[in-house]
Amino acid sequence: MNSSIIRFVLGNVLKIEAVLMLLPCLVAVIYSEPVGLYYLGVALFCFLLGMLMTHRKPKNLVFYLKEGCVATSLSWIFLSFFGALPFWLSGEIPSLTDALFETISGFTTTGASILDNVEVLTHTALFWRSFTHWIGGMGVLVFLMAIIPLSGGSNINLMRAESPGPSVGKLVPKMKYTARILYFIYFGMTILELVLLMAGKMPLFDALATSMGTAGTGGFGIKADSMSGYSPYLQWVTTIFMILFGVNFNAYYFLLFHNFKKAFGMEEVRYYFGIIAAAIAIIFFETIGTYGGAFKTLTHASFQVASIITTTGFSTVDFNYWSQASKTVLVLLMFIGACAGSTGGGIKVSRFVVLVKTLGRELTSYIHPRSIKKIKCDGKPVEHEVVRSINVYFITFMIIFSASVLAVSFEDKDLITSFTAVAATINNIGPGLELVGPAQNFGLFHPFTKYVLMFDMLAGRLELFPLLILFHPAIWRDLFTQRFTSRKQQ
């Protein structure tokens, strides 16, 4: 285990967070809010700690997948803890547990909140909440790779540990250029949405917060009613961009370089749009007449479907009052999630496509035992290792989900609340149903339950295994053995 490279990565992450935390300081200056001093103090502390951790460059910059997983998991924990300090120190969120919950929810782009009324927060705090979505959407380590060269091709292990989806590859030969392309697309789409929202007369601050929340598919609203108070035009712009940010970013890369055949030929993207269309149709016909007109009904149905499948979590209505069929569709969408390689959460459309094709292959083998049928996606055979990893992922997901529902159920809340609270956090959705519905919040839970849900948020964002590896005894045994050996040699 190369512990020195893990230390080096963590130090750089803290320095990046310190620089990023200067933006809410700027907001504090603009709105004359003294609370900005807390953000500045934490930023300085993070930068000094990061400098101490990186002053000695590791002799060996090569690291493997286990180092990538450990570095990624610890980076997100460090990022969340230090990102929560301004909320707690300023007193805007008096409980450290609640401040940590809110920040983890922000960085993991979950959008589940413990706050009763977000409108009492300062502009500085509101900006930082939304900005955590934007940072977490693409991933801080992807940003790190874009600006700091690590070592040869081994830094793809950081990308694999942080990026959503069953498989991660390079768009171009060098990972740092892949990271830069991804951020170029991400930043460009965010700016485009910002311009379109402002064209609809949304105030600059609101448009900026909404754009960052949409881009990261996070869903922290800056209004108590989330998005319901805005015009249909603004709701449709947000709907369209939520869907677009849920698309595999490889498709945008192909469009960028005029490879339209590959862009529009991606099987996962076609299924993704098909699921969205089917879900909107079902909910539209289930809720027709509820909101006084077909267009208004279509607006709300489209917005909520886009919000849930992309795991954004914005809302325009309280869907707790929808029919059982409509709510069931939304719960199913929570688990399906967006495309791999997007900023969305959930299990991912690509995994379900492969699982369904695996089922089809198994049924065929029962009918024709001697037949050999390859599973294909986008016309290419899916390797057995990918199929195996998807099966293991799904089993692991169900084990963590079941254990979390059991742990949450000891609070003696109703089953729908417990079930959807876990579903909303492990899939990085935000709102659930009943007591954690879009008009409610997660502040009612006991601190133990909040830590269970925080674990679920991190596990869901990091695709389970990078976080689970921290609990493997061999990892810590390797780290302590290496430290002991290096000290003995000195």
C-alpha positions in Angstrom: 0.0 0.0 0.0 1.5 3.3 -1.1 0.4 5.5 1.9 2.5 8.4 0.8 0.5 8.9 -2.5 -2.7 8.7 -0.4 -1.4 11.5 1.8 -0.4 13.5 -1.2 -3.8 13.2 -2.8 -5.6 14.1 0.4 -3.4 17.2 0.8 -4.2 18.4 -2.7 -7.9 17.8 -2.1 -7.7 20.0 1.0 -5.9 22.8 -1.0 -8.5 22.6 -3.7 -11.3 22.9 -1.1 -9.6 25.9 0.4 -9.5 27.7 -2.9 -13.1 26.7 -3.8 -14.2 28.0 -0.3 -13.1 31.5 -1.3 -16.1 31.8 -3.6 -18.6 31.8 -0.7 -16.3 34.4 0.9 -16.8 36.5 -2.2 -20.5 36.1 -1.9 -20.3 37.2 1.7 -18.5 40.4 0.6 -21.1 41.1 -2.0 -24.0 40.7 0.4 -22.1 42.2 3.4 -22.5 39.1 5.5 -20.0 38.7 8.4 -20.5 34.9 8.2 -17.9 34.9 5.4 -15.2 35.1 8.0 -15.9 31.5 9.1 -15.5 30.3 5.5 -12.2 32.3 5.2 -10.9 30.8 8.5 -11.7 27.2 7.5 -10.3 27.9 4.0 -7.0 29.1 5.5 -6.8 26.1 7.8 -7.5 23.6 5.0 -4.8 25.3 2.8 -2.2 25.1 5.6 -3.0 21.5 6.4 -2.9 20.7 2.7 0.5 22.3 2.4 1.8 20.2 5.3 0.5 17.1 3.7 2.0 17.8 0.3 5.3 19.5 1.2 7.1 16.2 0.7 6.4 14.7 -2.7 6.1 10.9 -2.7 9.0 9.1 -4.2 6.6 6.7 -5.9 3.7 8.3 -7.7 2.3 5.1 -9.1 -0.7 3.7 -7.3 -3.1 0.9 -8.0 -6.9 0.4 -7.6 -6.8 -0.2 -3.9 -4.9 3.1 -3.3 -7.3 4.8 -5.7 -10.3 3.5 -3.7 -8.8 4.5 -0.3 -7.7 7.9 -1.5 -11.1 8.6 -3.1 -13.1 7.5 0.0 -11.0 9.4 2.4 -11.0 12.5 0.1 -14.8 12.6 0.2 -14.8 12.2 4.0 -12.2 15.0 4.4 -14.0 17.2 1.9 -17.4 16.7 3.7 -16.0 17.2 7.2 -14.1 20.4 6.5 -16.9 21.6 4.3 -19.4 21.3 7.2 -17.3 23.4 9.6 -18.5 26.8 8.4 -22.1 25.8 8.8 -21.4 24.6 12.4 -19.0 27.4 13.5 -21.2 30.1 12.2 -24.2 28.7 14.1 -26.4 28.5 11.0 -26.6 24.8 11.6 -25.9 24.4 15.4 -25.4 20.7 15.4 -22.2 19.2 14.0 -24.1 16.1 13.0 -26.7 18.1 11.1 -24.0 20.2 9.5 -22.2 17.1 8.4 -25.4 15.6 7.1 -26.2 18.7 5.0 -22.7 18.9 3.6 -22.4 15.2 2.7 -25.8 15.5 1.1 -24.4 18.4 -0.9 -21.2 16.9 -2.0 -22.8 13.5 -2.9 -25.4 15.5 -4.8 -28.2 13.9 -2.8 -30.1 17.0 -1.7 -31.7 15.5 1.4 -31.9 18.3 4.0 -32.3 18.6 7.7 -33.4 22.2 7.5 -37.0 23.3 8.2 -36.7 26.6 6.3 -33.7 27.2 4.0 -34.8 30.8 3.4 -33.5 31.9 6.9 -29.9 31.0 5.8 -27.5 33.7 4.6 -26.7 34.1 0.9 -23.2 32.7 1.7 -24.6 29.5 3.2 -27.1 29.1 0.4 -24.4 29.5 -2.2 -22.1 27.0 -0.5 -24.9 24.4 -0.3 -25.5 24.7 -4.0 -21.8 24.9 -4.9 -21.1 21.6 -3.1 -23.5 20.0 -5.6 -21.5 21.4 -8.5 -18.2 20.3 -7.0 -19.5 16.8 -6.2 -21.3 16.3 -9.5 -18.3 15.7 -11.6 -16.0 14.8 -8.7 -13.2 16.7 -7.0 -10.7 14.1 -8.0 -11.6 14.4 -11.6 -10.8 18.1 -11.1 -7.6 17.2 -9.4 -6.5 15.1 -12.4 -7.3 17.9 -14.7 -4.8 20.3 -13.0 -2.2 18.1 -11.3 -0.3 15.4 -13.2 0.1 12.3 -11.1 1.7 9.3 -12.8 1.3 7.8 -16.2 -1.8 5.8 -16.7 -2.2 4.8 -13.1 -4.4 7.8 -12.3 -7.3 6.1 -14.1 -7.7 4.3 -10.8 -8.9 7.5 -9.2 -11.3 8.0 -12.0 -12.7 4.5 -11.7 -13.1 4.9 -7.9 -15.0 8.2 -8.2 -16.9 8.1 -11.5 -20.4 6.5 -11.6 -21.0 3.5 -13.8 -20.0 -0.2 -14.3 -16.9 0.7 -16.4 -14.8 3.8 -16.9 -12.4 4.5 -19.8 -10.5 7.3 -21.4 -11.9 9.6 -24.0 -8.4 10.5 -25.1 -5.1 8.8 -24.5 -4.1 10.9 -21.4 -6.4 10.9 -18.4 -5.7 14.6 -17.6 -7.0 15.6 -21.0 -10.1 13.3 -20.5 -10.7 15.1 -17.1 -10.3 18.5 -18.8 -12.7 17.6 -21.6 -15.3 16.4 -19.0 -15.0 19.6 -17.1 -15.2 21.7 -20.3 -18.5 20.1 -21.2 -19.7 20.3 -17.6 -18.9 24.0 -17.2 -20.2 24.8 -20.7 -23.6 23.2 -20.0 -23.8 24.9 -16.6 -23.2 28.4 -18.2 -25.8 27.6 -20.9 -28.5 26.8 -18.3 -27.6 29.9 -16.3 -28.1 32.1 -19.4 -31.4 30.5 -20.3 -32.7 30.8 -16.7 -31.7 34.5 -16.6 -33.4 35.0 -19.9 -36.6 33.8 -18.2 -36.1 36.7 -15.6 -34.8 34.5 -12.8 -32.6 36.6 -10.5 -28.9 36.0 -10.9 -28.4 34.4 -7.5 -31.3 32.1 -7.9 -30.2 31.2 -11.5 -26.7 30.4 -10.3 -27.8 28.2 -7.4 -30.4 26.4 -9.6 -27.8 25.8 -12.4 -25.3 24.4 -10.0 -27.9 22.2 -8.4 -29.1 21.0 -11.8 -25.6 20.4 -13.1 -24.6 18.3 -10.2 -28.1 16.7 -10.1 -28.2 17.6 -6.4 -31.4 19.5 -5.8 -30.8 21.8 -2.8 -33.4 24.5 -3.3 -32.9 28.0 -2.0 -36.7 28.5 -1.6 -38.9 26.7 0.9 -41.1 25.5 -2.0 -38.1 24.3 -4.1 -39.1 25.2 -7.7 -42.9 25.5 -7.5 -42.8 29.3 -7.3 -41.0 29.8 -10.6 -42.7 30.2 -14.0 -43.4 27.2 -16.3 -40.6 28.4 -18.6 -38.1 28.2 -15.8 -39.4 24.8 -14.8 -39.1 23.5 -18.3 -35.6 24.8 -18.7 -34.6 23.0 -15.5 -36.4 19.9 -16.6 -34.5 19.7 -19.9 -31.2 20.3 -18.2 -31.8 17.8 -15.5 -32.4 15.2 -18.3 -29.3 16.4 -20.2 -27.1 16.1 -17.2 -28.3 12.6 -16.7 -26.9 11.5 -20.1 -23.6 9.7 -20.4 -21.0 12.5 -21.0 -19.4 10.3 -23.6 -22.3 11.2 -25.9 -21.5 14.9 -25.5 -17.8 14.1 -26.3 -18.9 12.4 -29.6 -21.2 15.4 -30.4 -18.4 17.8 -29.7 -16.2 16.1 -32.3 -19.1 15.6 -34.8 -19.3 11.8 -34.3 -23.1 11.8 -34.5 -23.4 8.1 -35.3 -21.8 7.1 -32.0 -23.5 9.8 -30.0 -27.0 8.9 -31.1 -26.2 5.2 -31.3 -25.5 4.7 -27.6 -27.9 2.0 -26.4 -28.0 3.1 -22.8 -29.0 6.7 -23.8 -31.8 5.4 -26.0 -33.2 3.3 -23.1 -32.8 6.2 -20.7 -35.0 8.5 -22.9 -37.4 5.6 -23.4 -37.9 5.1 -19.7 -38.4 8.9 -19.2 -41.0 9.0 -21.9 -42.9 6.0 -20.5 -42.8 7.3 -16.9 -44.0 10.8 -18.0 -46.9 9.2 -19.9 -48.0 7.0 -17.0 -47.9 9.9 -14.5 -49.5 12.3 -16.9 -52.6 10.1 -17.4 -52.7 9.3 -13.7 -52.7 12.9 -12.7 -54.6 14.5 -15.6 -57.1 17.1 -14.4 -55.4 17.4 -11.0 -53.7 20.7 -11.9 -56.4 22.3 -14.0 -55.0 21.6 -17.5 -53.1 19.2 -19.7 -50.1 21.5 -20.1 -49.7 22.1 -16.3 -50.1 18.4 -15.7 -47.4 17.6 -18.3 -45.1 20.2 -16.8 -45.3 18.7 -13.3 -45.1 15.1 -14.5 -42.1 15.8 -16.7 -40.4 17.8 -14.0 -40.8 15.2 -11.3 -39.8 12.3 -13.6 -36.7 14.2 -14.7 -35.9 15.1 -11.1 -36.2 11.6 -9.7 -34.5 9.6 -12.5 -31.6 11.9 -12.6 -31.5 11.9 -8.8 -31.7 15.7 -8.7 -34.5 16.1 -6.2 -36.0 19.4 -7.1 -39.8 19.5 -6.9 -42.7 21.6 -8.2 -45.5 19.7 -6.3 -45.8 17.5 -3.3 -46.0 14.1 -5.0 -47.0 12.5 -1.7 -50.6 13.3 -2.8 -50.3 11.5 -6.1 -51.9 8.2 -6.9 -50.2 5.0 -5.7 -49.3 4.1 -9.3 -47.6 7.4 -9.8 -45.6 7.1 -6.5 -44.6 3.6 -7.4 -43.2 4.8 -10.8 -41.2 7.4 -8.9 -39.8 4.9 -6.5 -38.8 2.6 -9.3 -37.1 5.5 -11.0 -35.1 6.2 -7.8 -33.4 2.8 -8.2 -32.9 2.9 -12.0 -31.2 6.3 -11.9 -29.4 8.1 -14.8 -26.8 6.9 -17.3 -23.3 5.8 -16.3 -20.8 8.5 -16.8 -23.3 11.2 -16.0 -23.6 13.3 -12.8 -26.7 11.3 -11.8 -27.0 8.6 -9.1 -29.0 5.4 -8.8 -28.0 2.0 -9.9 -27.7 3.3 -13.5 -29.5 2.4 -16.7 -26.6 0.5 -18.2 -26.5 -2.0 -15.3 -30.2 -2.7 -15.7 -29.8 -3.2 -19.5 -27.0 -5.7 -18.9 -29.0 -7.4 -16.1 -32.1 -7.8 -18.4 -29.9 -9.2 -21.2 -28.3 -11.6 -18.7 -31.7 -12.8 -17.8 -32.6 -13.3 -21.4 -29.4 -15.2 -22.0 -30.2 -17.5 -19.0 -33.7 -18.2 -20.3 -32.3 -19.0 -23.8 -29.8 -21.5 -22.2 -32.7 -23.3 -20.6 -34.4 -23.7 -24.0 -31.2 -24.4 -25.9 -28.6 -25.8 -23.4 -25.8 -26.0 -26.0 -26.3 -22.5 -27.4 -23.5 -19.9 -26.7 -24.9 -16.4 -26.7 -22.9 -13.3 -26.0 -24.4 -10.3 -24.3 -23.9 -7.2 -26.4 -24.2 -3.5 -25.8 -23.8 -0.9 -28.6 -23.0 -3.8 -30.9 -20.0 -4.9 -28.8 -19.7 -8.0 -26.6 -19.8 -7.3 -22.9 -16.9 -8.9 -21.2 -17.6 -11.6 -18.6 -15.8 -9.5 -16.0 -18.1 -6.6 -16.5 -21.2 -8.9 -16.2 -19.8 -10.4 -13.0 -19.0 -7.0 -11.5 -22.6 -5.8 -12.2 -24.0 -8.9 -10.5 -21.8 -8.4 -7.5 -22.7 -4.7 -7.4 -26.4 -5.4 -7.4 -26.1 -8.1 -4.7 -24.0 -5.7 -2.5 -26.4 -2.9 -3.1 -29.3 -5.0 -1.9 -27.4 -6.1 1.2 -26.5 -2.5 2.2 -30.0 -1.3 1.3 -31.7 -4.0 3.4 -29.3 -3.5 6.4 -29.9 0.3 6.3 -33.7 -0.1 6.2 -33.5 -2.4 9.2 -31.2 0.1 11.1 -33.5 3.0 10.3 -36.7 1.0 11.2 -35.6 1.0 14.9 -36.8 4.6 15.1 -40.3 3.1 14.7 -41.3 5.4 11.8 -43.7 4.0 9.2 -42.3 1.5 6.7 -42.7 3.8 3.7 -40.8 6.6 5.4 -37.9 4.2 6.4 -37.8 2.5 3.0 -37.8 5.7 0.9 -35.4 7.5 3.3 -32.8 4.9 2.6 -33.8 4.7 -1.1 -33.5 8.5 -1.4 -30.1 8.6 0.2 -28.3 5.5 -1.2 -29.5 6.5 -4.7 -28.6 10.2 -4.0 -32.2 11.4 -4.8 -33.1 13.7 -1.9 -36.8 13.6 -1.1 -38.6 10.3 -0.3 -42.2 9.7 0.6 -44.4 10.3 3.7 -42.3 11.9 6.5 -39.4 12.5 4.2 -41.4 13.7 1.2 -40.7 16.9 -0.8 -42.5 19.1 1.7 -40.7 17.5 4.7 -37.0 17.0 5.7 -34.7 14.6 7.4 -34.3 16.6 10.6 -36.8 14.3 12.5 -34.3 11.4 12.6 -32.1 10.4 15.6 -28.4 11.1 15.1 -27.6 7.4 14.8 -30.1 7.2 11.9 -28.5 10.3 10.3 -25.1 8.6 10.3 -26.6 5.5 8.7 -28.0 7.7 6.0 -24.8 9.6 5.6 -23.0 6.3 5.0 -25.6 5.5 2.4 -25.1 8.8 0.7 -21.4 8.3 0.4 -21.7 4.6 -0.6 -24.2 5.5 -3.3 -22.1 8.3 -4.7 -18.9 6.3 -4.7 -20.5 3.1 -6.2 -20.3 1.2 -2.9 -16.9 -0.6 -3.1 -14.5 2.4 -2.7 -16.2 3.1 0.6 -16.6 -0.5 1.7 -12.9 -1.1 1.2 -12.1 1.2 4.1 -13.7 -1.5 6.4 -11.5 -4.3 5.1 -8.9 -5.2 7.8 -6.2 -5.9 5.1 -6.2 -2.3 4.1 -5.3 -1.0 7.5 -2.9 -3.9 8.1 -1.0 -2.9 5.0 -1.0 0.8 6.0 0.3 0.1 9.5 2.8 -2.5 8.3 4.2 -0.1 5.8 4.5 2.7 8.3 6.2 0.5 10.8 8.6 -0.9 8.2 9.5 2.6 6.9 10.2 3.9 10.5 12.3 0.8 11.3 14.4 1.4 8.1 15.0 5.0 9.1 
